[in-house]
């Protein structure tokens, strides 16, 4: 009985880390293949720069590898050409001149890198051209051409491996990441809204906001890689930009709610607590169902239940106002009450945008469910 249990646990572990294991395999294959190709071409330093490039630009997805390769080639090209020009115009006759040339090369390229991320490797490439050209007996121009060729070769190997060895599209990674964000929002929203009935720790709110913020930023990076795949026809499906914007706006809604979370007075907590709790539960169910629909390429879940609970909450607020209870509130409490109403209105609007994003994926990739609530 122990042996099946061990293999089941091993299978579960491998399944949980399958994307990471595939990435590790792709990077290993890219590095080894780059070394074999470089040595067969008798490149300088045993093909060091080819191997480094292949390893550095290999990313989790094909789109990530494409973007990293383009950035690396652009940076290398800019740095190598500039360094070659400086090396030709100012011969390094003395150590002092050599130091000055190095400073003159690095400073403008570092400034360019600060302005444009595509030039992040430009200073590094320029330093290699300047320092290695003399050591290898090459002229600055020869060194520049060699570096550019090695980087292009390493990038080509990395892209080929990304396409052929357990290829992973950024589009599929993005869908999984978006679903995780929606699941996390579904867990968090009822807790946040419960903070208007009982005390909610500031540290916990900060932790929730930071966690959601990091997740949304990471998704935006994946969405950029997915757009690159669509440009070169490596992935089908809708543009991830609308989903990225929707998740960012939803995250802003959570920030807004988190900033005003504080228990209502006893009367307001008693009257508004139950309908606000239903809003949290129904909105959570909608977010969770949307996450499932994204992954399984199904139609968007219906919004009617969320809209009904929001109407009940608005009716409870209106009843309190008509009965005159809001007159006894302080200005700060009134502001919080109206801010919560505005945040819930924005949440509802962004839920509609989320539903459209889910529908676009269902229509673009083939819906598996014939039911739609919209």
C-alpha positions as CSV (number, residue, x, y, z in Angstrom):
1,X,0.0,0.0,0.0
2,X,3.0,2.3,0.6
3,X,4.2,2.2,-3.0
4,X,0.9,3.6,-4.6
5,X,0.8,6.3,-1.9
6,X,4.3,7.4,-2.7
7,X,3.7,7.5,-6.5
8,X,0.4,9.3,-6.0
9,X,2.1,12.0,-3.9
10,X,4.9,12.2,-6.5
11,X,2.3,12.6,-9.3
12,X,0.5,15.3,-7.3
13,X,3.7,17.2,-6.7
14,X,4.8,17.0,-10.3
15,X,1.3,18.1,-11.4
16,X,1.4,21.1,-9.1
17,X,4.8,22.2,-10.5
18,X,4.3,21.2,-14.1
19,X,4.8,24.7,-15.6
20,X,7.9,25.3,-13.5
21,X,9.4,21.9,-14.4
22,X,8.7,22.4,-18.1
23,X,10.4,25.8,-17.8
24,X,13.5,24.3,-16.1
25,X,13.7,21.6,-18.9
26,X,13.4,24.2,-21.6
27,X,16.1,26.4,-20.1
28,X,18.4,23.4,-19.7
29,X,17.9,22.3,-23.3
30,X,18.4,25.8,-24.6
31,X,21.7,26.1,-22.7
32,X,23.1,22.8,-23.7
33,X,22.0,23.2,-27.3
34,X,23.6,26.7,-27.4
35,X,26.9,25.3,-26.1
36,X,26.9,22.5,-28.8
37,X,26.2,24.9,-31.6
38,X,28.7,27.5,-30.4
39,X,31.5,25.0,-30.0
40,X,30.7,23.6,-33.5
41,X,31.2,27.1,-34.9
42,X,34.4,27.6,-32.9
43,X,33.2,30.9,-31.4
44,X,35.4,32.9,-29.0
45,X,35.3,32.0,-25.3
46,X,33.8,28.6,-26.1
47,X,30.5,30.3,-27.1
48,X,30.0,31.9,-23.7
49,X,27.8,34.7,-25.0
50,X,25.6,32.4,-27.0
51,X,24.9,30.2,-24.0
52,X,24.3,33.1,-21.7
53,X,21.9,34.6,-24.2
54,X,20.0,31.4,-24.7
55,X,19.6,30.9,-20.9
56,X,18.7,34.5,-20.1
57,X,16.0,35.0,-22.8
58,X,14.3,31.6,-22.2
59,X,11.1,32.5,-20.3
60,X,8.1,30.7,-19.0
61,X,6.1,31.3,-22.2
62,X,6.8,31.6,-25.9
63,X,5.7,35.2,-25.8
64,X,8.0,35.9,-22.9
65,X,11.0,34.4,-24.8
66,X,10.1,36.5,-27.9
67,X,9.9,39.7,-25.9
68,X,13.1,39.0,-24.0
69,X,15.0,38.1,-27.2
70,X,13.9,41.3,-29.0
71,X,14.9,43.4,-26.0
72,X,18.2,41.6,-25.7
73,X,19.0,42.0,-29.4
74,X,18.0,45.6,-29.4
75,X,20.1,46.4,-26.3
76,X,23.1,44.4,-27.6
77,X,22.9,46.1,-31.0
78,X,22.8,49.6,-29.6
79,X,25.6,48.9,-27.0
80,X,27.9,47.1,-29.4
81,X,27.6,49.7,-32.3
82,X,28.1,52.6,-29.9
83,X,31.1,51.0,-28.2
84,X,32.6,50.1,-31.6
85,X,32.2,53.7,-32.7
86,X,33.8,55.1,-29.5
87,X,36.6,52.6,-29.7
88,X,37.4,53.6,-33.3
89,X,37.3,57.4,-32.7
90,X,39.3,57.3,-29.5
91,X,42.3,54.9,-29.5
92,X,43.1,53.5,-26.0
93,X,46.7,54.5,-25.9
94,X,47.0,54.8,-22.1
95,X,45.3,53.5,-19.0
96,X,43.8,56.9,-18.3
97,X,42.4,57.2,-21.8
98,X,41.0,53.7,-21.5
99,X,39.2,54.7,-18.3
100,X,37.8,57.8,-19.9
101,X,36.6,55.9,-23.0
102,X,34.9,53.4,-20.7
103,X,33.1,56.2,-18.8
104,X,32.1,57.9,-22.1
105,X,30.7,54.6,-23.3
106,X,28.7,53.6,-20.2
107,X,27.2,57.0,-19.2
108,X,25.0,57.7,-22.3
109,X,23.9,54.0,-22.6
110,X,22.9,53.9,-18.9
111,X,20.9,57.1,-19.5
112,X,19.2,55.4,-22.5
113,X,18.5,52.3,-20.4
114,X,16.8,54.5,-17.8
115,X,14.6,55.9,-20.5
116,X,13.8,52.7,-22.4
117,X,14.0,49.2,-20.9
118,X,14.9,47.8,-24.3
119,X,18.4,49.2,-23.7
120,X,19.0,47.6,-20.3
121,X,21.7,45.3,-21.6
122,X,23.3,48.0,-23.8
123,X,25.9,49.2,-21.2
124,X,26.8,45.6,-20.5
125,X,27.3,44.8,-24.2
126,X,29.3,47.9,-24.7
127,X,31.7,47.0,-21.9
128,X,32.2,43.5,-23.4
129,X,33.0,45.0,-26.8
130,X,35.5,47.4,-25.3
131,X,37.3,45.1,-22.9
132,X,37.2,41.8,-24.9
133,X,38.3,43.2,-28.2
134,X,41.8,43.9,-27.0
135,X,42.0,40.6,-25.1
136,X,40.9,38.5,-28.1
137,X,43.0,40.5,-30.6
138,X,39.9,41.9,-32.4
139,X,39.1,45.3,-33.6
140,X,36.1,47.1,-32.0
141,X,34.1,46.5,-35.1
142,X,34.9,42.8,-35.2
143,X,34.1,42.5,-31.6
144,X,30.8,44.3,-32.1
145,X,29.8,42.0,-35.0
146,X,30.8,38.9,-33.0
147,X,28.7,39.9,-30.0
148,X,25.7,40.7,-32.1
149,X,25.9,37.4,-34.0
150,X,26.3,35.5,-30.7
151,X,23.3,37.2,-29.2
152,X,21.1,36.6,-32.3
153,X,22.2,33.0,-32.4
154,X,21.5,32.4,-28.7
155,X,18.1,34.1,-29.1
156,X,17.2,32.0,-32.1
157,X,18.0,28.9,-30.1
158,X,15.9,30.0,-27.2
159,X,12.9,30.7,-29.3
160,X,13.2,27.4,-31.2
161,X,13.4,25.5,-27.9
162,X,10.4,27.4,-26.5
163,X,8.4,26.5,-29.6
164,X,9.4,22.8,-29.7
165,X,10.1,21.6,-26.1
166,X,6.9,21.5,-24.1
167,X,5.8,24.9,-25.5
168,X,3.8,27.1,-23.1
169,X,1.7,29.9,-24.5
170,X,1.4,33.1,-22.5
171,X,-2.3,33.1,-23.4
172,X,-2.9,30.0,-21.4
173,X,-0.7,31.2,-18.5
174,X,-2.7,34.4,-18.5
175,X,-6.0,32.7,-18.3
176,X,-4.9,30.6,-15.3
177,X,-3.4,33.7,-13.6
178,X,-6.6,35.7,-14.2
179,X,-8.7,32.8,-12.7
180,X,-6.5,32.8,-9.6
181,X,-6.9,36.5,-9.2
182,X,-10.7,36.2,-9.4
183,X,-10.7,33.3,-7.0
184,X,-8.7,35.4,-4.5
185,X,-11.1,38.3,-4.9
186,X,-14.0,36.0,-4.3
187,X,-12.3,34.9,-1.0
188,X,-11.5,38.5,0.1
189,X,-14.6,40.5,-0.8
190,X,-17.0,39.0,1.8
191,X,-14.3,39.6,4.4
192,X,-13.9,43.2,3.5
193,X,-17.6,43.9,3.5
194,X,-17.9,42.2,6.8
195,X,-15.6,44.9,8.2
196,X,-18.5,47.3,8.2
197,X,-20.2,45.2,10.9
198,X,-17.1,44.2,12.9
199,X,-13.6,45.4,13.4
200,X,-11.2,44.5,10.6
201,X,-7.4,44.6,11.2
202,X,-5.5,47.3,9.3
203,X,-2.6,44.9,8.8
204,X,-4.9,42.3,7.3
205,X,-6.3,44.8,4.9
206,X,-2.8,45.9,3.8
207,X,-1.8,42.3,3.3
208,X,-4.9,41.7,1.1
209,X,-4.3,44.8,-1.0
210,X,-0.6,44.0,-1.5
211,X,-1.3,40.5,-2.5
212,X,-3.9,41.5,-5.1
213,X,-1.7,44.3,-6.4
214,X,1.2,41.9,-7.0
215,X,-1.1,39.4,-8.7
216,X,-2.6,42.0,-11.1
217,X,0.8,43.5,-12.0
218,X,2.1,40.0,-12.7
219,X,-0.9,39.4,-14.9
220,X,-0.3,42.6,-16.9
221,X,3.2,41.3,-17.7
222,X,1.8,38.0,-18.9
223,X,-0.8,39.9,-21.0
224,X,2.0,41.8,-22.7
225,X,3.6,38.5,-23.6
226,X,0.3,37.2,-24.9
227,X,-0.1,40.2,-27.1
228,X,3.3,39.5,-28.6
229,X,2.2,36.0,-29.4
230,X,-0.9,37.3,-31.2
231,X,1.2,39.7,-33.3
232,X,3.2,36.8,-34.7
233,X,0.2,34.4,-34.9
234,X,1.4,32.0,-32.3
235,X,-1.8,32.2,-30.2
236,X,-5.5,32.4,-31.0
237,X,-8.1,34.0,-28.8
238,X,-9.2,37.5,-27.8
239,X,-6.9,40.4,-27.0
240,X,-6.0,40.1,-23.3
241,X,-5.8,43.9,-22.9
242,X,-9.6,44.3,-21.9
243,X,-9.3,41.6,-19.3
244,X,-6.1,43.2,-17.9
245,X,-7.8,46.6,-17.6
246,X,-10.9,45.0,-16.0
247,X,-8.8,43.2,-13.4
248,X,-6.9,46.5,-12.6
249,X,-10.2,48.4,-12.2
250,X,-11.6,45.6,-9.9
251,X,-8.4,45.8,-7.9
252,X,-9.0,49.6,-7.5
253,X,-12.5,48.8,-6.3
254,X,-11.0,46.6,-3.6
255,X,-8.6,49.4,-2.6
256,X,-11.5,51.9,-2.4
257,X,-13.5,49.5,-0.1
258,X,-10.4,48.7,2.0
259,X,-9.7,52.4,2.7
260,X,-13.2,53.0,4.1
261,X,-13.7,49.8,6.0
262,X,-14.8,50.6,9.6
263,X,-17.8,49.2,11.6
264,X,-21.0,51.2,11.2
265,X,-22.9,52.4,14.2
266,X,-25.2,49.8,15.9
267,X,-28.4,50.8,14.0
268,X,-26.7,51.0,10.6
269,X,-24.8,47.7,11.2
270,X,-28.1,46.0,12.2
271,X,-30.0,47.3,9.2
272,X,-27.3,47.3,6.5
273,X,-25.3,44.3,7.7
274,X,-27.6,41.5,6.3
275,X,-28.0,43.0,2.8
276,X,-24.3,43.9,2.6
277,X,-23.5,40.4,3.6
278,X,-25.7,39.1,0.7
279,X,-23.9,41.5,-1.7
280,X,-20.6,40.0,-0.6
281,X,-21.7,36.4,-0.9
282,X,-23.4,36.9,-4.3
283,X,-20.5,38.9,-5.7
284,X,-18.1,36.3,-4.4
285,X,-20.1,33.6,-6.2
286,X,-20.1,35.6,-9.4
287,X,-16.3,36.1,-9.3
288,X,-15.7,32.4,-8.6
289,X,-18.1,31.3,-11.4
290,X,-16.3,33.8,-13.8
291,X,-12.9,32.2,-12.9
292,X,-14.3,28.8,-13.8
293,X,-15.9,30.1,-17.0
294,X,-12.6,31.6,-18.1
295,X,-10.6,28.4,-17.6
296,X,-13.3,26.1,-19.1
297,X,-14.2,28.5,-22.0
298,X,-17.8,28.8,-20.9
299,X,-20.3,31.6,-21.1
300,X,-20.3,34.3,-18.4
301,X,-22.4,33.5,-15.3
302,X,-25.5,35.6,-14.8
303,X,-25.3,39.0,-13.0
304,X,-29.0,39.1,-11.9
305,X,-28.3,37.7,-8.5
306,X,-25.6,40.3,-7.7
307,X,-27.8,43.1,-9.1
308,X,-30.7,42.0,-6.9
309,X,-28.6,42.0,-3.8
310,X,-27.3,45.5,-4.7
311,X,-30.8,46.7,-5.1
312,X,-31.7,45.3,-1.7
313,X,-28.7,47.2,-0.1
314,X,-29.7,50.4,-1.9
315,X,-33.3,50.0,-0.6
316,X,-32.0,49.5,3.0
317,X,-29.9,52.7,2.7
318,X,-32.9,54.6,1.3
319,X,-35.1,53.4,4.1
320,X,-32.6,54.6,6.7
321,X,-32.4,58.0,5.0
322,X,-36.2,58.3,4.8
323,X,-36.5,57.5,8.5
324,X,-34.0,60.2,9.4
325,X,-31.3,58.1,10.8
326,X,-28.6,59.6,8.5
327,X,-29.1,63.0,10.2
328,X,-27.4,61.8,13.3
329,X,-24.3,60.7,11.4
330,X,-21.1,62.6,11.5
331,X,-19.7,64.0,8.3
332,X,-17.0,61.3,8.3
333,X,-19.7,58.6,8.6
334,X,-21.8,60.1,5.8
335,X,-18.7,60.2,3.6
336,X,-18.0,56.5,4.3
337,X,-21.6,55.6,3.6
338,X,-21.7,57.3,0.2
339,X,-18.2,56.1,-0.7
340,X,-19.3,52.6,-0.1
341,X,-22.3,53.1,-2.3
342,X,-20.0,54.5,-5.0
343,X,-17.5,51.6,-4.7
344,X,-20.3,49.1,-5.0
345,X,-21.7,50.9,-8.1
346,X,-18.2,50.8,-9.7
347,X,-17.9,47.1,-8.7
348,X,-21.2,46.3,-10.5
349,X,-20.0,48.2,-13.6
350,X,-16.7,46.3,-13.7
351,X,-18.5,43.0,-13.2
352,X,-20.3,43.8,-16.4
353,X,-16.9,44.4,-18.1
354,X,-15.7,41.1,-16.7
355,X,-18.7,39.3,-18.1
356,X,-18.0,40.7,-21.5
357,X,-14.3,39.5,-21.3
358,X,-15.5,36.0,-20.3
359,X,-18.0,36.0,-23.2
360,X,-15.3,37.1,-25.7
361,X,-13.2,34.1,-24.6
362,X,-16.2,31.8,-24.9
363,X,-17.0,33.0,-28.4
364,X,-13.4,33.2,-29.6
365,X,-12.3,29.7,-28.4
366,X,-15.6,27.8,-28.5
367,X,-18.0,27.8,-25.6
368,X,-18.6,24.6,-23.9
369,X,-21.8,25.6,-22.2
370,X,-24.9,26.8,-24.0
371,X,-26.3,28.7,-21.0
372,X,-25.6,32.4,-20.7
373,X,-27.0,34.8,-18.1
374,X,-26.5,37.9,-20.3
